[in-house]
Amino acid sequence: MNKRLFVDSNIFIESLKNIPNNRAVELIQLIFSDSENVFFFLESNKEILPIARNFIKKNKLKPNDSLILASAIHYKLNGIITLDSDFIEVAKEENIKVINTPDELKSLTRGS
């Protein structure tokens, strides 16, 4: 895959639901199908919190969404894999790609 992406926990939660044509399941299958994928837990730290607070104040984002976006910026990630559409516009403004369909993930990974 060779891209640095944040995988939002909602992908895992939604994949556990018994829903036909569940795109979360497809996204997880794509993520784990690449043997080169390596996962790290990202730490929230004192540099991330002010960025997140700014998104809460300026863009009215929820605290969790703000932390996700701030982490992506701080760690210079290529994008966020999520089913949450709350911060798509703000992410675009910050040049963070939001991936929420299997086709978008395939397209991004083919371009690496």
N, C-alpha and C positions, 0 to 999 in steps of 0.2 A: 504494500500500500504506500509506504514512504511518505505519508502525510501525517502531520501531528494534529489529531482531532480530539475534542472533548466529547465523551459519550455520556449524555445526560441519563440519569437514573430512570427517567420515565420510559426510556426504551426497554429496559429490563422489566419494569413493572407492567407495561402494556403487553409485553410478549407473553406474560403468564395468563392473560385473559383468554378465554376460549372464544375467540372472535374469528369468523371465516375471513380469509384473505387479510390476515393481520400483517400490516407492513412492518410493525416492530419485530416480528419474528423474522421476516425477510432481511431487515437491516442487521439483526444479530447474526444471522447465517452468513451474510456477506462479511461482516466484521471478523468473525471467527474462521472464515474459509481461507483466509490468507495466513499462511504459516509464519510470515515475517512480522506480523503484528505483535507489538510488545505493549503491555499496559503498565501504566504508572499511576499511582495515586498522587494527585496534586494537592499541595498544602495551601491552605489559605493563610496568608501572612500579613504583616503590617503594611506591605506595599499594595496589596490587593484591596484591602478594606476601604481606603479613601476613593479608589476608582469605583468600587461598588456603591458607596454612599452617593457619589456624584450621579450615577445612573438612577438611583432611587429618587433623588431630588429633582434632577433635570428632566428625566424621561418617565418618571412615575412607574418604574419597574418594580416588581416584587423583589424582596431581599434575595430569595434564592436565585432568581433569574439574573439579578445584578451581580451576584457572586460568580455565577457561571460565566457571564460575559467578561467580567473583570479578570477572571482567571485565564480565559482564552487570550485576552490582550497581554496580560503580564507574562504568560509563558510562551507568547508568540506562536500560538497555535494557528493552523490553517482554517479550522472551522469547528463547528459544534454539530454533533449528530443528536437531534432532538425531535420530539413530536409536539413540542410546545411552540406555539406561534407568537407568544407574547412579546418576544424581543427581536423578531425578524428585522424590523425596520431599523432599530438602533444598531443591531449587529452589522447591517449593510453600511451604515454611516461610519462604523469603526473598521470596515474592511474585513469583517469576520464572516465567512461563508456559513450559512445555516443549511444543513442537510437534513431533510425530513422525508425523503422517499428513497427507495432502493435504487431507482434510476439515477438520482442525483449522486448517490454514493458511488455507483458504478462509473459514472462520468468523471467524477473527481479522481478516482483511483486509477482510471485508465490514463489520465493526463499526467501521472507522476513519472 
